[in-house]
């Protein structure tokens, strides 16, 4: 633990992200390798959501001030928002949350009870005006990208939607090998002004969440004062390999925003009813999740996550053509590979790839060039796997990727 590095140190060493004084603190810039990590995460979460019946939407990054007046953000969340911008006699705000936009997608047309639930998902950035002293690497930023989802459901569907959300979380925890505990974040009865809605609504929401967690056999710890201003939430707190705790995903039951926006559906009797809204995310913010997994793995990512999975190293110029041929074969098989053809010694190339924690090194010398279909493989731990046929090497890589080990 004493030798562990922060995500900022590892991010610099592995060239994953950077900050610029001209851009501003709290606004990370992701390099090609860091952006690759983000794309892998985005693709991963989209795959999980698709299997659970979510549909993908897209929203802009600004909205009229009126939207956040109606949602209550301007009233209850003003201190964490960027000020309104005036342009050509119109007033806009950088979005501090995505839910009001997603609500407008639901509100575009009438719905029958048969068409619910509607599940909307999107990885999109929102903006929070944090104090400069509170910003910390990727863990606390001004622009945070959420794998954000909102479900509009009938009351009788909420338990099933909650279960689906927990299934997604369970899969993520398994794939990333993370320990966790569940916090039920309740409101603070002594400070009711912080929240939308009345006491009766809040007690109903909290009782429903506790009922669902108990029914699903989920152990949780209730903590007062940690709820969102519009509803209680279930927070997933993970413990990384260093024993450090991080708050990641949330599931929130919300009666208040459907009420404020007058959302309705037509029930089986032809009557208008209010849907219940579920806010949920799996990673929480990509930035915080990246900070956590960088520290969790200490930069030694499993193969399926690594921005660079294989580095090919021709020993001399005469081996370069063969290395390029192997490079193209690996690229065609969707392996993330780089070709290190610098005029450096092989030892120097191996050392650099090891420091970058690249999973596998493929060395190409005279024997490999003569045969044309083999490569000498080393792991980042220094294990020599000997000469492997390219087809066998690819098979091994694919198996390890599929198993997420």
C-alpha positions in Angstrom: 0.0 0.0 0.0 2.9 2.4 0.8 4.2 1.9 -2.7 0.9 2.7 -4.3 0.5 5.7 -6.7 -2.3 8.1 -7.1 -4.3 8.2 -10.4 -2.7 11.5 -11.2 0.9 10.0 -11.0 -0.1 7.0 -13.1 -2.1 9.1 -15.5 1.1 11.2 -16.2 3.4 8.2 -16.4 1.1 6.3 -18.8 0.1 9.5 -20.7 -3.7 9.0 -20.1 -4.8 12.6 -19.4 -3.5 16.1 -18.8 -4.6 19.5 -17.5 -4.0 22.9 -19.0 -3.9 26.3 -17.2 -5.4 27.8 -20.3 -8.4 25.4 -20.3 -8.7 25.5 -16.5 -8.5 23.3 -13.4 -11.1 20.6 -13.0 -11.3 20.3 -16.8 -9.2 17.2 -17.8 -8.0 16.7 -21.4 -7.8 13.0 -22.4 -5.0 11.9 -24.6 -5.4 9.2 -27.3 -4.7 6.4 -24.7 -7.0 8.0 -22.1 -9.7 8.5 -24.6 -9.4 4.9 -25.7 -10.1 3.9 -22.0 -13.2 6.1 -22.0 -14.4 4.5 -25.3 -13.9 1.0 -23.9 -16.0 1.9 -20.8 -18.6 3.6 -23.0 -18.9 0.5 -25.2 -19.0 -1.8 -22.2 -21.8 0.0 -20.4 -23.9 0.4 -23.6 -23.7 -3.3 -24.1 -25.0 -4.0 -20.5 -27.8 -1.4 -20.9 -28.9 -2.8 -24.3 -29.3 -6.2 -22.9 -31.7 -4.8 -20.2 -33.9 -3.0 -22.8 -32.6 0.5 -22.6 -32.8 2.8 -25.6 -30.2 5.5 -26.3 -31.0 9.2 -26.6 -29.0 12.4 -27.1 -29.4 15.8 -25.5 -27.5 19.1 -25.9 -25.3 20.6 -23.2 -27.3 23.8 -22.6 -30.9 24.6 -22.0 -33.1 27.6 -21.4 -33.1 28.9 -17.8 -36.9 28.0 -17.6 -36.1 24.3 -17.7 -34.1 24.4 -14.5 -36.6 26.7 -12.8 -39.3 24.1 -13.5 -37.1 21.2 -12.4 -36.2 23.0 -9.1 -32.5 22.9 -9.8 -32.3 26.7 -9.7 -34.0 26.8 -6.4 -32.3 23.9 -4.6 -29.0 23.4 -6.5 -28.1 26.9 -7.5 -24.7 27.1 -5.7 -23.4 24.1 -7.7 -24.5 25.5 -11.1 -22.7 27.8 -13.6 -24.4 31.2 -14.0 -26.8 31.8 -16.8 -25.4 32.9 -20.2 -27.0 35.6 -22.2 -26.8 35.4 -26.0 -28.9 37.4 -28.5 -31.6 38.2 -25.9 -31.9 34.5 -24.8 -30.8 33.1 -21.5 -29.2 29.6 -21.3 -27.6 27.5 -18.6 -24.9 24.8 -18.8 -26.7 21.7 -17.8 -26.0 20.7 -14.1 -28.1 17.5 -14.6 -29.5 15.5 -17.5 -32.8 14.4 -16.0 -34.8 17.5 -17.1 -33.8 17.0 -20.7 -34.7 13.3 -20.6 -38.0 14.2 -19.0 -38.7 16.4 -22.1 -38.1 13.4 -24.4 -40.7 11.4 -22.4 -43.1 14.4 -22.5 -43.0 14.6 -26.3 -46.2 12.5 -26.7 -49.0 10.7 -24.8 -48.2 7.2 -23.5 -50.4 4.2 -22.8 -49.8 2.0 -19.7 -48.8 -0.8 -22.2 -45.9 1.3 -23.5 -44.3 1.7 -20.1 -41.6 1.4 -18.9 -39.6 3.8 -21.1 -35.9 3.4 -20.5 -33.6 6.2 -21.8 -29.8 6.0 -21.5 -27.0 8.3 -22.5 -23.4 8.9 -21.6 -23.3 12.7 -21.5 -21.4 15.5 -19.8 -22.9 17.8 -17.2 -21.3 20.7 -15.4 -20.9 21.6 -11.7 -19.3 24.7 -10.3 -17.1 23.3 -7.6 -14.8 25.4 -5.4 -11.2 25.4 -6.8 -9.9 23.8 -3.5 -12.3 20.9 -3.9 -11.0 19.8 -7.4 -8.8 16.7 -7.3 -7.5 15.1 -10.5 -10.3 13.1 -12.1 -12.0 12.4 -8.8 -13.6 15.9 -8.6 -14.1 17.8 -11.8 -16.2 20.6 -13.3 -17.3 18.6 -16.3 -18.4 15.1 -15.4 -19.7 12.6 -17.9 -22.3 10.2 -16.5 -23.6 6.9 -17.9 -27.0 8.4 -17.1 -30.3 6.6 -17.4 -33.9 7.5 -16.6 -36.8 5.1 -16.4 -40.4 6.2 -16.6 -42.5 3.4 -15.1 -45.9 2.5 -13.6 -45.9 1.9 -9.8 -46.2 -1.8 -10.3 -43.1 -1.9 -12.5 -40.7 -0.1 -10.1 -39.4 -3.2 -8.3 -38.6 -5.0 -11.5 -36.8 -1.9 -12.8 -34.8 -1.6 -9.6 -33.9 -5.3 -9.9 -32.7 -4.7 -13.5 -30.6 -1.7 -12.4 -29.0 -3.9 -9.6 -28.3 -6.7 -12.2 -26.3 -4.2 -14.3 -24.3 -3.1 -11.2 -23.7 -6.7 -10.1 -22.2 -7.5 -13.5 -20.0 -4.4 -13.4 -18.7 -5.3 -9.9 -17.9 -8.8 -11.1 -16.1 -7.7 -14.2 -14.0 -5.2 -12.4 -13.4 -7.4 -9.3 -14.7 -4.8 -6.8 -15.9 -5.2 -3.2 -18.8 -3.0 -2.3 -21.4 -2.0 0.2 -24.8 -0.2 -0.3 -25.8 3.1 1.3 -29.4 4.2 1.4 -29.1 7.9 1.2 -32.1 9.4 3.0 -33.2 13.0 3.5 -32.5 15.2 6.5 -35.8 15.8 8.2 -34.3 18.7 10.1 -33.5 20.6 6.9 -36.6 20.1 4.8 -35.9 23.3 2.8 -33.1 21.5 0.9 -35.6 19.2 -0.8 -38.5 19.3 -3.2 -41.8 17.8 -2.2 -43.5 17.3 1.2 -42.8 15.0 4.1 -45.5 12.4 3.1 -44.0 12.0 -0.4 -40.5 11.6 1.0 -41.5 9.0 3.5 -43.4 7.1 0.8 -40.3 7.2 -1.5 -37.9 6.1 1.3 -40.3 3.3 2.5 -40.6 2.0 -1.1 -36.8 1.9 -1.5 -36.3 0.1 1.8 -39.0 -2.3 0.8 -37.4 -3.0 -2.5 -33.9 -3.5 -1.0 -35.2 -5.9 1.7 -37.3 -7.8 -0.9 -34.2 -8.3 -3.1 -32.1 -9.3 -0.1 -29.7 -6.4 -0.4 -27.9 -5.4 2.8 -27.6 -1.7 3.2 -26.7 1.1 5.6 -29.1 4.0 5.9 -27.5 7.5 6.1 -29.5 10.6 6.7 -28.8 13.8 4.7 -27.2 12.2 1.7 -30.3 12.2 -0.6 -30.6 14.1 -3.8 -32.9 17.2 -3.5 -35.7 15.4 -5.4 -35.5 11.9 -4.0 -33.7 9.3 -1.8 -31.0 7.2 -3.5 -29.2 3.9 -3.3 -25.4 4.6 -3.6 -22.9 1.9 -4.5 -19.7 2.4 -2.4 -16.9 0.3 -3.8 -13.6 -0.6 -2.1 -10.6 -0.7 -4.4 -7.5 -3.0 -4.1 -5.9 -0.5 -1.8 -8.8 -0.4 0.6 -9.9 3.1 -0.5 -13.7 3.7 -0.7 -15.3 5.4 -3.7 -18.9 6.3 -4.3 -19.9 5.2 -7.8 -23.4 4.4 -9.1 -26.7 5.5 -7.8 -30.4 4.4 -8.2 -32.9 7.0 -7.2 -36.7 6.8 -6.9 -38.4 10.0 -7.8 -42.1 11.0 -7.4 -41.3 14.8 -7.4 -40.0 15.6 -10.9 -42.9 13.7 -12.7 -45.2 15.8 -10.5 -43.4 19.1 -11.3 -43.4 18.4 -15.0 -47.0 17.0 -15.0 -45.9 13.8 -16.7 -48.7 11.3 -17.3 -49.7 8.0 -19.0 -53.2 6.6 -19.7 -54.0 3.6 -17.5 -56.2 0.6 -18.4 -59.3 2.6 -17.4 -58.5 5.5 -19.7 -57.5 7.7 -16.7 -54.4 9.8 -16.5 -51.8 8.6 -14.0 -48.3 9.9 -12.9 -45.4 7.7 -13.8 -42.6 7.1 -11.2 -39.2 8.1 -12.3 -36.0 6.1 -11.7 -32.7 7.8 -12.0 -29.7 5.5 -12.4 -26.1 5.2 -13.3 -23.6 2.3 -13.1 -20.2 4.0 -13.1 -21.5 7.3 -11.8 -19.1 9.6 -13.6 -16.6 8.3 -16.0 -14.0 10.6 -14.6 -14.3 9.3 -11.0 -14.6 5.7 -12.2 -11.4 6.1 -14.2 -9.6 7.6 -11.2 -10.8 4.6 -9.2 -9.8 1.9 -11.7 -6.4 3.5 -12.4 -5.7 3.3 -8.7 -7.4 -0.1 -8.3 -5.2 -1.7 -10.9 -2.3 0.6 -10.3 -2.2 1.1 -14.1 -1.8 -2.6 -14.8 -5.1 -3.0 -16.5 -6.6 -6.4 -17.4 -6.2 -7.2 -21.1 -9.8 -6.3 -22.1 -9.4 -2.8 -20.6 -5.9 -1.9 -21.6 -5.5 1.0 -24.1 -2.5 -0.8 -25.6 -2.7 -4.6 -25.3 0.4 -5.5 -27.4 3.6 -3.7 -28.3 5.5 -5.2 -31.3 9.2 -4.7 -31.3 11.3 -5.4 -34.4 14.9 -5.9 -33.2 16.5 -4.3 -36.3 15.4 -2.4 -39.5 15.4 -5.7 -41.5 12.7 -7.1 -39.2 10.4 -4.1 -39.6 8.5 -5.4 -42.6 7.5 -8.6 -40.8 6.5 -6.5 -37.7 4.3 -4.4 -39.9 2.6 -7.5 -41.4 1.9 -8.9 -37.8 0.7 -5.4 -36.7 -1.9 -5.4 -39.5 -3.0 -8.9 -38.6 -3.6 -7.9 -35.0 -5.3 -4.6 -35.9 -7.6 -6.6 -38.2 -8.5 -8.8 -35.2 -9.4 -5.7 -33.2 -6.4 -6.0 -30.9 -5.1 -2.6 -29.7 -1.5 -2.7 -30.8 1.4 -0.4 -31.2 4.6 -0.8 -33.2 7.8 0.3 -31.5 10.2 0.8 -34.4 12.4 3.4 -32.6 16.2 3.1 -33.1 16.6 1.9 -29.6 18.0 -1.3 -28.2 15.5 -4.2 -27.6 16.3 -4.0 -23.8 15.3 -0.3 -23.8 12.0 -1.1 -25.7 11.2 -3.9 -23.3 11.9 -1.7 -20.3 9.7 1.1 -21.7 6.8 -1.2 -22.5 7.1 -2.8 -19.0 6.9 0.6 -17.3 3.8 1.4 -19.5 2.4 -1.9 -18.2 1.6 -3.1 -21.7 0.1 -6.6 -21.3 2.2 -8.4 -24.0 5.4 -7.7 -26.0 5.9 -9.3 -29.3 9.5 -9.5 -30.4 10.4 -10.0 -34.0 14.0 -11.0 -35.0 15.7 -13.2 -37.6 13.8 -16.4 -36.8 10.4 -14.7 -36.7 11.2 -12.9 -40.0 12.3 -16.1 -41.7 9.1 -18.0 -40.7 6.8 -15.0 -41.1 4.0 -16.4 -39.0 5.4 -16.5 -35.5 6.3 -14.0 -32.8 8.3 -14.2 -29.5 6.0 -13.2 -26.7 6.8 -11.8 -23.3 4.3 -10.6 -20.6 4.6 -7.4 -18.6 5.6 -9.5 -15.6 8.7 -10.7 -17.5 7.4 -14.2 -18.3 8.8 -15.5 -21.6 6.0 -17.4 -23.5 8.4 -18.4 -26.3 7.6 -18.4 -30.0 3.9 -18.5 -30.8 2.2 -18.8 -34.2 0.2 -15.6 -34.8 -3.1 -17.5 -35.0 -2.4 -19.1 -31.6 -1.3 -15.8 -30.1 -4.6 -14.2 -31.3 -6.6 -17.1 -29.9 -5.0 -16.7 -26.5 -5.6 -12.9 -26.5 -9.2 -13.4 -27.5 -9.8 -15.9 -24.8 -8.3 -13.7 -22.1 -10.4 -10.7 -23.4 -13.6 -12.7 -23.4 -13.0 -13.9 -19.8 -12.2 -10.4 -18.6 -9.4 -11.7 -16.4 
